[in-house]
């Protein structure tokens, strides 16, 4: 029994006429009669009562017609769903981002726009460190990510540099420099303790801060490590030390923290969009196209 046999029988059941069903199906009437007889033989009972004018459904025939319609509807729905998944209209996408990326308007805006354009796609969000996101790519747990990789870390992946975000100084509100206006030079911080994001969690940010301080003539004294940049800012609020963080972190309006721009050569936090080079499903490609269009348009 094939799907065409079900379609043939449903057509006859709808028209109650083999002749009219054959015309609608565009096949010869004797051929259709033969197919129906073969179906009845395979099932083992009569599905139609042959009348002088047309046919009538037997009781088994009515039940079989109902079930056949349900099967055909399910097949059509399965075909439609498969096609929508293939075109990216439904399915799932796993979007990763670092904690600092979640505060940048480009990142949040892109995720919002994607959800709006593809409401039937399930979006799973993963907030991880850059190192953890790299591991997630290798393990197949993430499809696309906003991250800050160092040179060489994503050579085996598709990656596009999005922007370089200026970094700022996060100061405890009680610090003497917090009350001053205007940018502060890194050299003015040479005697201060720094709260830093560990290098193992993200080499690019750590090395950028260390290099900028070295260019200013000092090596920063590390007072505390914190696993996430949001934790860095929260620790600044305790007053134990200051930190250098991406400017978008200032959107985290933490009580007890003041932000100052950096005067002169300052470190930057590069943002990179990363995905697998040849994703099986189109969702990651569609999302990256949307992000790149926002960057080209200057949108946030």
N, C-alpha and C positions, 0 to 999 in steps of 0.2 A: 504494500500500500504506500503510495506516494502522496505528497501534498496536492498534486494535480487531481488525483482521484477525489480528494475532499472538496476541492473547488468545483469539480464537475458535479458532484452530488448536491452541493449547496445551491448551485445554479438551478438544477432541476427542482430542488425542494422549494426554491423561491418562486419559480415560474409555474410549477406544477404542470410542466409540459416539456418533454424531451426536445420537441421540435423548436420551440422558442428558446430553450436553453442552448441548443446547438447553434442557433443563429447568433445569440449573444456571445457565445464563446468562440465563434468563428471556426467551428469544426463541423464535419459532416454528421448528420443525424444518426446514420447507422453506426458510425464510430463511437458516438457518445452512448448509444444504447448498449453497445458491446462493453464499454468501460463500466457502465452501471451494473450490468449483469455480472461482470468479473468481480466487482466490489461486493455484490451480494453473495457470490460464491465464496469469496475469501472470508466474509464475516460469518456466513453460515445461516443466513435468514433473509427473507424478502424485506426490502426496504421500501419498495413502491408497490402500489396496486395499480395495474395497468387497466385503464378505462377506455371506453370507445372514443372519448375526447379527452386527451391528457392523462395525467396520473394523479394518484392520491398517496399520501404518506401512510405507511403502516405505523403501528405504535412503536416498534423498534426503529423505524425510519425517522419518526419525529425526534426520538431521543438521540439518534446518531447525527441528525442534522444540527441539533443544538450543540452537541459536543464538537462537531466539525467546525461550526462557526467560531466557537471559543478557541479551538486550536489555531485556526487561520488568523484570528485576531491576535493571539499571542505571538505567532510567527511574525506578523507585520510589526507588532510593537518591539519585538527583539531586533528586527532589522533596523527600525527607526532609531532605537537606543544605540545600537552598534555604530550607526552612521554618525549620530550626534557625538559619541565619544571620539570617533575618528577625526571629527572636525573641531573638537575642543569645546563643544557646547555643553556637555555634561561630563562627569567624571570627578577627578580629584587632583589637586595640586598641593604640594608641600613646599611652603615658602619659609626659608630660614633667614635670620637676621641677627646681627650682634645687638647687644643691649643699647649701645650708643646709636646704632642705625635706626632704632625704633623711634627716636626723638626727631629724626630729620623729616621735614615735610615732604620731600620727594618720595621717601619710602612709604610713609603712611598714605600719601595721596595716590601712589600707584596701586597699592593694595585695595584702597577704597574704590578706585576706578575699575579695577579688574572685577571686584565683587559685583559692582553695578552692571558691568557689561556682560558678565557670565554668572547670573544668579543661580543657575543649576549646577555649577561646579562647586564641590566641597573644598573649601580652603582650610588647610591645616597650617598653623603658624608655629614655628620653632625658634625660640630665642636661645641662642647658644654663643659661646665664645668662637672666635675665628678658628682656633685649633679644633674645637668640637665640631664645627660645621665642615671643616675639611674631612674629618673622620666620618661624618654623616654622609658626605658624598661618596666616599669609598665604600661605605656599607649600604648604599642605596636607600638611605632614610630621608633624603631631601632632594627636591627637584631643581630648585633655583634658590639663590641666596644673595642677600646684601651683606658684604663682609669687607674686611680690611686685610687682605693677604699680603705677605711680603713677596719680593721678587722670587720667582721660581716655585712658589707653593701651589700654583694652579696651572702649571704648564700642560698638564694632562686633561684640563677641563676647558670649556668655553668660558671666556672671561672678557668683560668690557669695563674699562675704567670709566666711571661716571663723573666724578669731580674730586677736587682736593678741598677738603673742608678746613678752614682756619681753626687753630686751637687757641684757647683762652686760658687764663689763670683763674682757678676757683679758690677763693680765699675764705677763711672763717670770717664771719661778720665782725668779730672782735679784733681782727688783725689791723695794724695801723695802715696798711696799704689799701684796705677795703673802703676806707672813708675818702680816699683821694679820687679825683676824676681823671679821665684820660688813660691812655695805654701805659703799661708798666714794662720796663726792660727786663729780659731774663737775668741779666747780670745783677739786678737788684734783688734777686731771689737766691743768690749764691749761698747765703748762710742759713737758708730755710730747710726744714724737713719736707720731703715730698711723699705723698701717697701715690703709688703707681699701680698700674694694671700689669700683672706679671708677664714677662716676656713669653713664657710658655703658652699663654692664652692668646697672644697676638704680637708677633715679632715686629710688624710694621709700626704700630703705635709706639711701642716701647723704644725701639731703636730710633725713631724719629725724635722723640723727646730727649733721649740721651745725646743724640748728635747735635740738636739745637743748643742744649746746655753746654756741651763741649765747645761749640762755636762761640758761645758767650763767655768762655774762659773758666768754666768750672764743671765739676762732676757732682750731680745732685746727691744729697744725703737722703737715702730712702728710709723714711720713718715707719712706713706701713705698706704692705701689699693688700690689694682687694681684688676679688675674682671677677667683678663686673664693674663697669664704669659708673653705674648707678650707685653701687656700694662705695666707690671712691668719693662721690659727691656727698653721700651721707656721712662718711667719715670726716670729710672736711668740716661739716657742720658741727662735729664734736669739738673742733678747735685744736686737734692734735697736730695738724700739718696742712699744707696747701696741696694743690694738684694742678696739672695741665691737662685739659680735657677738650674734646671737640666742641665747637661753638654751640651746636644744637643741644648739648647737655644743659645749656642755660634755660632751655624750655622746662627743665625739671626745677620748678620753683621751690627749692628746698629752703626751709626757714633756717637762717643762720649762715647762709652762703652768699657771697658776693662775687661777681665775675668781672674781670678786667681784660681788655684786649692786650695783646702783646706788641710792644713797639719794636720795630726793626725786623730783621729776619726771624721768622717764627715757624715752629713746626706746623705741618699740616697733617690731616687725617684723610688719606685717600679712601674713597668708597668705590668698590668694584662689584659688579653684578656677575654672578657665576652660575653656570648650569652645566649639565652633561653635554658633551659636544654633539651627540646625536641621540636626543631623547626619543624613546619609543612612542610616547604620546605627544600630541601637539601643544598641550597646555603650557609647558615651560617656554616653548618658542613664542607662543602668543603673548605670554606675560612679559618676556624680555623685549619683544617688539613694542609693547605698550610703554614699558619703562623708557626705552631709548627714544620713543616719540616724545615723551614728556621732557626728557633732557634736551632734545633738539629744539623743542618749543619753549624752553626756559621755564617750564611749569614746576610748581612745587605741590 
